Amino acid sequence: MPRHPDPDLEQRILDAASRLWARGGERALTMRAVAKAAGTTTPTVYERYRDRDDILRALRHKTRAELYAALSRTHTLREAFLGQIEFALAHQHAYKVLFEGVGRPPSLQEPWPTFHLMRDRVAKRLGGDPRKHTRFMLAVWSLMHGTAMLLIQGGFEGALRTQTIHACMDAFDGMLDSAARSKSQDHSGPKWPSNLILGEGKQSRVGNGEGTGHKRKARTTKAKQQVTKKAKQNTRT
């Protein structure tokens, strides 16, 4: 009898991968372990994903899409803020994978649609170009994600969970109100580097003001070439 395709197989593989990663990280996530946890065979997993990184990439894309869909159904910035915390609590394993190494490639160079959605709503509230509010959005994101991970990792339940969420929401409201009242963009620390770009897919950078890595390398190579050329000219003379 011909074998019928399993429509739920890929979902089982991704669910298994997220559980394994949450429990043991990189060491726990092997293709064989994924196959066993998903109730299938290792060759079957390889038919769908090249390697562990391919599985993690698929899981990030799927989780981002689901999170964006959930937040898109909200109507206000506050609802979106609360919505991300609720999503994290409902999809704990996948949420952990989504933010694992989020500030490094390849995740850094992938689009962050919910970051854009919330930053656009911040801009509507505060005015101006959304990109001008990236630093503020980073603070909001840190508060939101930090609260979600505290609830998850800390095992907060009952009244403690409820009070933590509301305390976080109060802090968020205070941040927005303060930003709305302030007419200046003054803040502590150094000026936001022009090459520190978040949520823009392949355009994203985490440079420190000296240019991106490949640009620095190119400049270093060019400088070495100029020194070599000058040395050769001096030798001839």
C-alpha positions as CSV (number, residue, x, y, z in Angstrom):
1,M,0.0,0.0,0.0
2,P,1.4,3.5,-0.8
3,R,2.3,5.6,2.2
4,H,0.2,8.7,2.7
5,P,1.9,12.0,3.6
6,D,1.6,13.0,7.2
7,P,0.3,16.6,7.2
8,D,1.3,17.1,10.8
9,L,4.8,15.8,10.5
10,E,6.6,19.1,10.1
11,Q,4.7,20.6,13.0
12,R,5.7,17.6,15.2
13,I,9.4,18.0,14.1
14,L,9.4,21.7,14.9
15,D,7.6,21.2,18.2
16,A,10.1,18.4,19.2
17,A,13.0,20.7,18.2
18,S,11.7,23.5,20.4
19,R,11.3,21.2,23.4
20,L,14.8,19.7,23.0
21,W,16.4,23.1,22.6
22,A,14.6,24.5,25.7
23,R,15.7,21.5,27.7
24,G,19.3,21.1,26.7
25,G,20.2,23.7,24.1
26,E,22.6,22.9,21.2
27,R,23.8,19.6,22.7
28,A,20.3,18.2,23.0
29,L,19.2,19.2,19.5
30,T,20.5,16.4,17.2
31,M,18.7,15.1,14.1
32,R,18.4,11.7,15.7
33,A,16.9,13.2,18.9
34,V,14.5,15.3,16.9
35,A,13.3,12.3,15.0
36,K,12.8,10.2,18.1
37,A,10.9,13.0,19.9
38,A,8.7,13.6,16.8
39,G,7.9,9.9,16.4
40,T,9.6,9.5,13.0
41,T,12.9,8.4,11.5
42,T,16.1,10.3,11.1
43,P,16.1,10.0,7.3
44,T,12.6,11.4,7.3
45,V,13.8,14.5,9.2
46,Y,16.7,14.9,6.7
47,E,14.2,14.8,3.8
48,R,12.7,18.0,5.2
49,Y,15.6,19.8,6.8
50,R,19.3,19.8,5.9
51,D,20.6,20.1,9.4
52,R,20.0,21.4,12.9
53,D,20.4,25.0,11.8
54,D,17.8,24.5,9.1
55,I,15.4,23.3,11.7
56,L,16.1,26.2,14.0
57,R,15.7,28.6,11.1
58,A,12.3,27.1,10.2
59,L,11.2,27.2,13.8
60,R,12.1,30.9,14.1
61,H,10.3,31.8,10.9
62,K,7.2,29.9,12.0
63,T,7.2,31.4,15.5
64,R,7.7,35.0,14.2
65,A,4.8,34.5,11.8
66,E,2.5,33.2,14.5
67,L,3.6,36.0,16.9
68,Y,3.0,38.7,14.2
69,A,-0.4,37.2,13.4
70,A,-1.4,37.4,17.1
71,L,-0.2,40.9,17.6
72,S,-1.7,42.1,14.3
73,R,-5.1,41.3,15.7
74,T,-4.6,43.8,18.5
75,H,-5.7,47.4,18.1
76,T,-3.4,49.4,20.4
77,L,0.2,49.5,21.4
78,R,-0.7,48.4,25.0
79,E,-2.7,45.4,23.7
80,A,0.3,44.4,21.5
81,F,2.6,44.7,24.5
82,L,0.4,42.4,26.6
83,G,-0.2,40.1,23.6
84,Q,3.5,39.3,23.3
85,I,3.8,38.3,26.9
86,E,0.7,36.1,26.6
87,F,2.1,34.6,23.4
88,A,5.4,33.8,25.2
89,L,3.5,32.1,28.1
90,A,1.4,30.0,25.6
91,H,4.4,29.0,23.4
92,Q,7.3,28.9,25.9
93,H,9.6,26.5,24.1
94,A,9.3,28.1,20.7
95,Y,9.5,31.6,22.2
96,K,12.9,30.7,23.9
97,V,14.2,29.5,20.5
98,L,13.0,32.6,18.8
99,F,15.1,34.8,21.1
100,E,18.1,32.6,21.4
101,G,21.0,34.6,19.8
102,V,18.5,37.1,18.4
103,G,21.2,39.8,18.3
104,R,23.6,37.7,16.2
105,P,23.4,36.3,12.6
106,P,21.5,34.6,11.2
107,S,18.6,35.8,13.4
108,L,19.8,39.4,13.3
109,Q,19.6,39.5,9.6
110,E,16.1,38.1,9.5
111,P,13.1,40.4,9.5
112,W,11.5,41.2,12.9
113,P,7.9,42.0,11.9
114,T,6.5,42.4,15.4
115,F,9.4,44.8,16.2
116,H,8.2,46.9,13.2
117,L,4.6,46.7,14.2
118,M,5.2,47.9,17.7
119,R,7.7,50.6,16.6
120,D,5.2,51.9,14.1
121,R,2.6,52.2,16.9
122,V,5.1,54.0,19.1
123,A,5.7,56.5,16.3
124,K,1.9,57.0,15.9
125,R,1.8,57.8,19.7
126,L,4.9,59.9,19.9
127,G,5.1,61.3,16.3
128,G,8.0,61.3,13.8
129,D,9.7,58.6,11.8
130,P,9.5,55.1,13.3
131,R,13.3,54.7,12.9
132,K,13.8,57.6,15.3
133,H,12.2,55.5,18.0
134,T,14.3,52.4,17.7
135,R,16.1,53.1,21.0
136,F,12.9,53.6,22.8
137,M,11.5,50.4,21.2
138,L,14.6,48.6,22.4
139,A,13.7,49.6,26.0
140,V,10.1,48.5,25.5
141,W,11.2,45.2,24.0
142,S,13.6,44.6,26.9
143,L,10.9,45.2,29.5
144,M,8.4,43.1,27.6
145,H,10.8,40.2,26.9
146,G,12.4,40.4,30.3
147,T,9.0,40.1,32.0
148,A,8.0,37.1,29.8
149,M,11.2,35.2,30.5
150,L,11.0,36.0,34.3
151,L,7.5,34.5,34.3
152,I,8.6,31.5,32.3
153,Q,12.0,30.7,34.0
154,G,10.7,31.7,37.4
155,G,7.6,29.6,37.3
156,F,5.4,32.4,38.3
157,E,1.8,31.4,38.9
158,G,-1.4,32.8,40.4
159,A,-1.3,36.2,42.1
160,L,2.5,36.5,41.6
161,R,2.1,36.1,37.8
162,T,-0.9,38.5,37.7
163,Q,0.9,41.2,39.8
164,T,4.1,40.9,37.8
165,I,2.3,41.4,34.5
166,H,0.4,44.4,35.8
167,A,3.5,45.9,37.3
168,C,5.2,45.5,33.9
169,M,2.2,47.2,32.2
170,D,2.3,50.1,34.6
171,A,6.0,50.6,33.9
172,F,5.3,50.5,30.2
173,D,2.5,53.1,30.6
174,G,4.9,55.3,32.5
175,M,7.6,55.0,29.8
176,L,5.1,56.1,27.1
177,D,3.7,58.9,29.2
178,S,7.2,60.2,30.0
179,A,8.3,60.0,26.3
180,A,5.1,61.8,25.2
181,R,5.7,64.6,27.6
182,S,9.4,65.0,26.8
183,K,10.3,67.3,23.9
184,S,13.9,66.2,23.7
185,Q,15.5,62.9,22.8
186,D,18.2,63.2,25.5
187,H,19.3,60.0,27.0
188,S,22.2,58.5,28.9
189,G,25.2,56.9,27.3
190,P,26.7,57.5,23.9
191,K,24.8,58.6,20.9
192,W,23.0,55.9,19.0
193,P,25.4,54.8,16.2
194,S,24.1,55.2,12.7
195,N,25.1,51.7,11.9
196,L,23.2,50.1,14.8
197,I,20.1,49.0,12.8
198,L,17.5,46.6,14.2
199,G,14.6,44.7,12.7
200,E,15.5,45.6,9.1
201,G,16.4,42.1,7.8
202,K,19.6,42.0,5.9
203,Q,20.2,45.7,6.5
204,S,20.4,45.1,10.3
205,R,23.7,45.8,12.0
206,V,25.0,45.9,15.5
207,G,28.1,48.1,14.7
208,N,29.8,50.1,17.4
209,G,30.1,53.3,15.3
210,E,33.2,52.2,13.4
211,G,31.3,50.5,10.6
212,T,30.2,46.9,10.0
213,G,32.5,44.0,10.2
214,H,32.9,43.4,6.5
215,K,33.5,47.2,5.9
216,R,36.2,47.3,8.6
217,K,37.8,44.2,7.1
218,A,37.7,45.8,3.6
219,R,39.3,49.0,5.0
220,T,42.0,47.0,6.8
221,T,42.8,45.0,3.6
222,K,43.0,48.2,1.5
223,A,45.3,49.8,4.1
224,K,47.6,46.8,4.0
225,Q,47.6,46.9,0.2
226,Q,48.6,50.5,0.3
227,V,51.5,49.9,2.7
228,T,52.7,47.0,0.6
229,K,52.6,49.1,-2.5
230,K,54.5,51.9,-0.8
231,A,57.1,49.5,0.4
232,K,57.6,48.2,-3.1
233,Q,58.0,51.7,-4.4
234,N,60.6,52.5,-1.8
235,T,62.5,49.4,-2.7
236,R,62.7,50.4,-6.3
237,T,64.0,53.8,-5.4
